[in-house]
Amino acid sequence: MSGMLYLCATPIGNLGDMTPRVIETLRSVDLIAAEDTRNSIKLLNHFEINTSMTSYHEYNKVEKADYLVAQMRQGRDVALITDAGTPGISDPGEVLVAKCHEAGIPVTSLPGAAACITALTLSGLGTRRFCFEAFLPADKKEKAAILEELKEESRTIILYEAPHHLVRTLGELAKALGNRRLTLCRELTKKFETVLPTTIEDALAMYETQEPRGEYVLVIEGKSLARKKEERQESWQSMSIEDHMAYYKESGLDEKNAMKQVAKDRGVPKREIYQYLLAK
């Protein structure tokens, strides 16, 4: 029989958040794959875990995943841990999980801390619908494309950012999204945990004179559905009724249904559109 992959969440700050199940699993598996063994050895020593470790990180994720899959095929159980939080979220764990599924190796997740969810619940912003973008890409074109998508995002948006890039990112967000509500979270679960409800522009002004410190989670208000509707109506209002009608007729609608859709777009009764066109 093959072994199994265990995705083990580790604390994002406070070691008291380590679950008994994760401790037991890390002690019982044959091998622990860690994002940074130098960092993880401190965690293992704290909990008196003596299991062998191997490195598994962004720069060896493909070849090392093949090695780990081979180990599990031979019957060895492997636990995957990241530097902090839940493996597979914004880290190379997703590659290993995919390869395990391809190889028919069972995978299970031992839940625990995740910075994105912790920040979301602390933010005071909407939690029913949200999207997670992790770190914005370094490539300028790719980043611009994502920011363009986020302009119309109505769900609460969660981003990660390093302190030395925070001011630049806040400036890019202000330009792309406008002045949305924002909750800045840092040092989550630690002694100096900070949760700051603010706005994008106010945060930018603050950190232009104050040095950012620590890793940040940015929780950003999505565009309201009401505002999206207003912007659509404003866009249609800038078009003549004749052009508006032509747009729908060229897309295949007949006169009656095109008139109905134009009236809906503009937020007016269909009769008003009919009378306008009749007068023409």
Kinemage of the C-alpha trace (Angstrom):
@kinemage 1
@onewidth
@group {chain A} dominant
@subgroup {mainchain}
@vectorlist {calphas} color= white
{ca met a 1} P 0.000 0.000 0.000
{ca ser a 2} L 1.107 3.569 -0.677
{ca gly a 3} L 1.705 6.088 2.045
{ca met a 4} L -0.276 9.263 2.549
{ca leu a 5} L 0.283 13.005 2.341
{ca tyr a 6} L -0.739 15.067 5.378
{ca leu a 7} L -1.114 18.843 4.919
{ca cys a 8} L -0.357 20.167 8.396
{ca ala a 9} L -1.239 23.740 9.305
{ca thr a 10} L 1.260 25.426 11.612
{ca pro a 11} L 0.860 28.624 13.680
{ca ile a 12} L 1.077 31.996 11.930
{ca gly a 13} L 2.518 33.503 15.104
{ca asn a 14} L 1.272 32.227 18.420
{ca leu a 15} L 2.587 28.702 19.076
{ca gly a 16} L -0.497 28.018 21.179
{ca asp a 17} L -2.429 27.666 17.916
{ca met a 18} L -0.644 24.407 17.041
{ca thr a 19} L -3.288 21.663 17.203
{ca pro a 20} L -2.738 18.400 19.120
{ca arg a 21} L -3.629 16.468 15.952
{ca val a 22} L -0.881 18.189 13.960
{ca ile a 23} L 1.677 17.518 16.718
{ca glu a 24} L 0.713 13.841 16.826
{ca thr a 25} L 0.860 13.534 13.039
{ca leu a 26} L 4.251 15.231 12.739
{ca arg a 27} L 5.591 12.777 15.300
{ca ser a 28} L 4.155 9.731 13.586
{ca val a 29} L 4.904 10.290 9.871
{ca asp a 30} L 8.073 9.000 8.242
{ca leu a 31} L 9.156 12.326 6.759
{ca ile a 32} L 8.323 16.026 7.068
{ca ala a 33} L 8.653 18.219 3.976
{ca ala a 34} L 9.244 21.802 5.122
{ca glu a 35} L 9.391 25.091 3.243
{ca asp a 36} L 12.440 26.193 5.250
{ca thr a 37} L 14.047 23.531 7.456
{ca arg a 38} L 16.004 26.197 9.372
{ca asn a 39} L 12.754 27.851 10.388
{ca ser a 40} L 10.783 24.648 10.968
{ca ile a 41} L 13.418 23.022 13.201
{ca lys a 42} L 12.596 25.652 15.848
{ca leu a 43} L 8.939 24.646 15.717
{ca leu a 44} L 9.725 20.923 15.866
{ca asn a 45} L 12.133 21.379 18.770
{ca his a 46} L 9.542 23.382 20.694
{ca phe a 47} L 7.078 20.495 20.457
{ca glu a 48} L 9.756 17.798 20.856
{ca ile a 49} L 9.173 16.365 17.384
{ca asn a 50} L 12.155 14.346 16.144
{ca thr a 51} L 10.908 13.242 12.705
{ca ser a 52} L 13.337 13.611 9.793
{ca met a 53} L 12.909 16.683 7.600
{ca thr a 54} L 13.592 17.509 3.974
{ca ser a 55} L 13.278 20.837 2.184
{ca tyr a 56} L 10.374 21.503 -0.170
{ca his a 57} L 10.141 25.048 -1.519
{ca glu a 58} L 9.424 27.199 -4.571
{ca tyr a 59} L 12.748 26.480 -6.232
{ca asn a 60} L 12.679 22.671 -5.999
{ca lys a 61} L 8.911 22.082 -5.990
{ca val a 62} L 8.743 19.984 -9.170
{ca glu a 63} L 11.704 17.609 -8.784
{ca lys a 64} L 11.231 17.336 -4.997
{ca ala a 65} L 7.532 16.599 -5.444
{ca asp a 66} L 8.495 13.673 -7.686
{ca tyr a 67} L 10.867 12.434 -4.970
{ca leu a 68} L 8.193 12.716 -2.265
{ca val a 69} L 5.627 10.935 -4.432
{ca ala a 70} L 8.135 8.119 -4.938
{ca gln a 71} L 8.593 7.881 -1.181
{ca met a 72} L 4.850 7.635 -0.633
{ca arg a 73} L 4.532 5.010 -3.351
{ca gln a 74} L 6.952 2.927 -1.281
{ca gly a 75} L 4.597 3.177 1.691
{ca arg a 76} L 6.089 6.115 3.584
{ca asp a 77} L 3.806 8.776 5.098
{ca val a 78} L 4.797 12.397 4.456
{ca ala a 79} L 3.681 15.567 6.235
{ca leu a 80} L 3.921 18.916 4.460
{ca ile a 81} L 4.387 22.114 6.458
{ca thr a 82} L 4.958 25.705 5.434
{ca asp a 83} L 6.774 28.452 7.325
{ca ala a 84} L 3.455 29.597 8.775
{ca gly a 85} L -0.172 28.718 8.156
{ca thr a 86} L -1.810 26.159 5.910
{ca pro a 87} L 0.224 24.409 3.179
{ca gly a 88} L -1.053 24.838 -0.358
{ca ile a 89} L -2.252 28.422 0.144
{ca ser a 90} L 0.048 30.744 -1.803
{ca asp a 91} L 2.927 28.250 -1.633
{ca pro a 92} L 4.298 25.297 -3.654
{ca gly a 93} L 2.203 22.748 -1.772
{ca glu a 94} L -0.370 22.844 -4.561
{ca val a 95} L 2.142 21.164 -6.899
{ca leu a 96} L 2.709 18.262 -4.522
{ca val a 97} L -1.023 17.798 -3.932
{ca ala a 98} L -1.682 17.700 -7.688
{ca lys a 99} L 1.056 15.118 -8.226
{ca cys a 100} L -0.327 12.967 -5.399
{ca his a 101} L -3.775 12.998 -7.001
{ca glu a 102} L -2.239 12.016 -10.347
{ca ala a 103} L -0.417 9.132 -8.667
{ca gly a 104} L -3.469 7.948 -6.733
{ca ile a 105} L -1.889 8.771 -3.374
{ca pro a 106} L -4.386 9.803 -0.676
{ca val a 107} L -4.147 13.346 0.681
{ca thr a 108} L -5.696 14.774 3.827
{ca ser a 109} L -5.602 18.235 5.384
{ca leu a 110} L -5.246 18.941 9.093
{ca pro a 111} L -6.897 22.347 9.516
{ca gly a 112} L -5.426 25.198 11.481
{ca ala a 113} L -4.281 28.765 11.067
{ca ala a 114} L -4.458 30.676 7.768
{ca ala a 115} L -3.518 34.356 7.708
{ca cys a 116} L -6.019 35.215 4.969
{ca ile a 117} L -9.019 33.841 6.895
{ca thr a 118} L -7.823 35.261 10.222
{ca ala a 119} L -7.521 38.719 8.680
{ca leu a 120} L -10.876 38.464 6.921
{ca thr a 121} L -12.718 37.652 10.137
{ca leu a 122} L -11.024 40.596 11.886
{ca ser a 123} L -11.582 43.092 9.068
{ca gly a 124} L -15.125 44.248 9.727
{ca leu a 125} L -15.780 43.954 5.986
{ca gly a 126} L -18.113 41.517 4.232
{ca thr a 127} L -17.197 37.869 4.837
{ca arg a 128} L -19.935 36.007 2.935
{ca arg a 129} L -18.224 36.480 -0.433
{ca phe a 130} L -14.504 37.047 -0.828
{ca cys a 131} L -11.605 36.407 -3.191
{ca phe a 132} L -7.969 35.745 -2.342
{ca glu a 133} L -5.214 37.082 -4.583
{ca ala a 134} L -2.213 36.439 -2.268
{ca phe a 135} L 0.806 38.498 -3.438
{ca leu a 136} L 0.284 40.525 -6.603
{ca pro a 137} L 2.670 39.294 -9.324
{ca ala a 138} L 5.992 41.035 -9.893
{ca asp a 139} L 5.497 41.083 -13.670
{ca lys a 140} L 4.064 44.504 -14.558
{ca lys a 141} L 1.750 43.312 -17.337
{ca glu a 142} L 0.367 40.447 -15.266
{ca lys a 143} L -0.157 42.740 -12.290
{ca ala a 144} L -1.920 45.334 -14.451
{ca ala a 145} L -4.256 42.639 -15.787
{ca ile a 146} L -5.168 41.475 -12.287
{ca leu a 147} L -5.749 45.022 -11.038
{ca glu a 148} L -8.009 45.613 -14.034
{ca glu a 149} L -10.068 42.568 -13.044
{ca leu a 150} L -10.225 43.700 -9.423
{ca lys a 151} L -11.741 47.058 -10.446
{ca glu a 152} L -15.090 45.308 -10.960
{ca glu a 153} L -14.744 42.750 -8.158
{ca ser a 154} L -17.768 42.982 -5.845
{ca arg a 155} L -16.435 40.456 -3.323
{ca thr a 156} L -14.143 41.397 -0.449
{ca ile a 157} L -10.532 41.182 -1.691
{ca ile a 158} L -7.641 39.719 0.342
{ca leu a 159} L -4.003 40.425 -0.554
{ca tyr a 160} L -0.651 39.704 1.058
{ca glu a 161} L 2.205 42.207 0.934
{ca ala a 162} L 5.754 42.544 2.240
{ca pro a 163} L 6.660 45.750 4.107
{ca his a 164} L 9.133 47.014 1.505
{ca his a 165} L 6.473 46.849 -1.230
{ca leu a 166} L 3.490 48.116 0.782
{ca val a 167} L 3.591 51.803 -0.249
{ca arg a 168} L 3.946 50.933 -3.927
{ca thr a 169} L 1.065 48.459 -3.745
{ca leu a 170} L -1.205 50.915 -1.918
{ca gly a 171} L -0.494 53.485 -4.631
{ca glu a 172} L -1.355 50.983 -7.361
{ca leu a 173} L -4.542 50.007 -5.550
{ca ala a 174} L -5.591 53.639 -5.140
{ca lys a 175} L -5.105 54.251 -8.841
{ca ala a 176} L -6.897 51.079 -9.928
{ca leu a 177} L -9.721 50.757 -7.371
{ca gly a 178} L -10.243 54.250 -6.038
{ca asn a 179} L -10.523 55.022 -2.349
{ca arg a 180} L -12.104 51.839 -0.976
{ca arg a 181} L -12.401 50.820 2.658
{ca leu a 182} L -9.406 48.771 3.733
{ca thr a 183} L -8.383 46.870 6.858
{ca leu a 184} L -4.636 46.443 7.325
{ca cys a 185} L -3.571 43.475 9.430
{ca arg a 186} L -0.040 42.678 10.612
{ca glu a 187} L 1.644 40.495 13.238
{ca leu a 188} L -1.502 38.375 13.424
{ca thr a 189} L -1.830 36.290 16.643
{ca lys a 190} L 1.434 37.808 17.963
{ca lys a 191} L 2.021 40.190 20.881
{ca phe a 192} L 1.886 43.314 18.709
{ca glu a 193} L -1.005 42.241 16.492
{ca thr a 194} L -2.397 45.242 14.599
{ca val a 195} L -5.788 45.467 12.926
{ca leu a 196} L -6.380 48.896 11.372
{ca pro a 197} L -9.686 49.709 9.650
{ca thr a 198} L -8.917 52.607 7.304
{ca thr a 199} L -9.108 53.489 3.599
{ca ile a 200} L -6.617 52.941 0.794
{ca glu a 201} L -5.780 56.652 0.552
{ca asp a 202} L -5.436 57.150 4.322
{ca ala a 203} L -3.189 54.065 4.590
{ca leu a 204} L -1.039 55.362 1.737
{ca ala a 205} L -0.684 58.766 3.394
{ca met a 206} L 0.245 57.161 6.716
{ca tyr a 207} L 2.924 54.853 5.309
{ca glu a 208} L 4.483 57.543 3.165
{ca thr a 209} L 5.737 59.039 6.454
{ca gln a 210} L 5.884 55.890 8.587
{ca glu a 211} L 8.026 52.840 7.822
{ca pro a 212} L 5.956 49.665 7.303
{ca arg a 213} L 7.069 46.744 9.454
{ca gly a 214} L 6.062 43.093 9.360
{ca glu a 215} L 4.122 41.086 6.809
{ca tyr a 216} L 0.751 42.582 5.888
{ca val a 217} L -2.643 41.207 4.977
{ca leu a 218} L -4.816 43.740 3.139
{ca val a 219} L -8.572 43.196 3.261
{ca ile a 220} L -10.252 45.491 0.735
{ca glu a 221} L -13.907 46.343 0.243
{ca gly a 222} L -15.349 45.074 -3.031
{ca lys a 223} L -17.197 47.367 -5.410
{ca ser a 224} L -20.817 47.562 -4.338
{ca leu a 225} L -23.366 46.046 -6.692
{ca ala a 226} L -25.293 49.325 -6.531
{ca arg a 227} L -22.235 51.254 -7.706
{ca lys a 228} L -21.622 48.771 -10.521
{ca lys a 229} L -25.226 49.274 -11.645
{ca glu a 230} L -24.809 53.060 -11.506
{ca glu a 231} L -21.643 52.890 -13.612
{ca arg a 232} L -23.325 50.681 -16.200
{ca gln a 233} L -26.213 53.134 -16.443
{ca glu a 234} L -23.782 56.051 -16.744
{ca ser a 235} L -22.037 54.211 -19.557
{ca trp a 236} L -25.297 53.638 -21.409
{ca gln a 237} L -26.397 57.239 -20.833
{ca ser a 238} L -23.311 58.417 -22.719
{ca met a 239} L -24.573 56.515 -25.785
{ca ser a 240} L -27.427 57.798 -27.952
{ca ile a 241} L -30.664 55.813 -27.830
{ca glu a 242} L -30.271 55.071 -31.544
{ca asp a 243} L -26.789 53.607 -31.016
{ca his a 244} L -28.004 51.756 -27.950
{ca met a 245} L -30.810 50.168 -29.982
{ca ala a 246} L -28.406 49.341 -32.811
{ca tyr a 247} L -26.083 47.598 -30.321
{ca tyr a 248} L -28.771 45.119 -29.293
{ca lys a 249} L -30.241 44.663 -32.752
{ca glu a 250} L -26.797 43.841 -34.119
{ca ser a 251} L -26.460 41.232 -31.368
{ca gly a 252} L -29.614 39.499 -32.643
{ca leu a 253} L -32.509 40.987 -30.672
{ca asp a 254} L -35.664 42.051 -32.477
{ca glu a 255} L -37.047 45.606 -32.202
{ca lys a 256} L -39.336 44.858 -29.255
{ca asn a 257} L -36.747 43.058 -27.112
{ca ala a 258} L -34.019 45.545 -28.005
{ca met a 259} L -36.296 48.347 -26.819
{ca lys a 260} L -37.014 46.460 -23.609
{ca gln a 261} L -33.297 45.950 -22.896
{ca val a 262} L -32.438 49.580 -23.674
{ca ala a 263} L -35.109 50.753 -21.236
{ca lys a 264} L -33.755 48.388 -18.577
{ca asp a 265} L -30.175 49.583 -19.086
{ca arg a 266} L -31.201 53.213 -18.770
{ca gly a 267} L -33.561 52.670 -15.856
{ca val a 268} L -36.589 54.113 -17.642
{ca pro a 269} L -39.998 52.718 -18.730
{ca lys a 270} L -40.065 50.994 -22.115
{ca arg a 271} L -42.808 53.411 -23.165
{ca glu a 272} L -40.342 56.307 -22.895
{ca ile a 273} L -37.954 54.649 -25.377
{ca tyr a 274} L -40.841 53.797 -27.706
{ca gln a 275} L -42.127 57.383 -27.705
{ca tyr a 276} L -38.644 58.778 -28.330
{ca leu a 277} L -38.089 56.510 -31.326
{ca leu a 278} L -41.606 57.212 -32.628
{ca ala a 279} L -40.934 60.938 -32.553
{ca lys a 280} L -37.766 60.396 -34.613
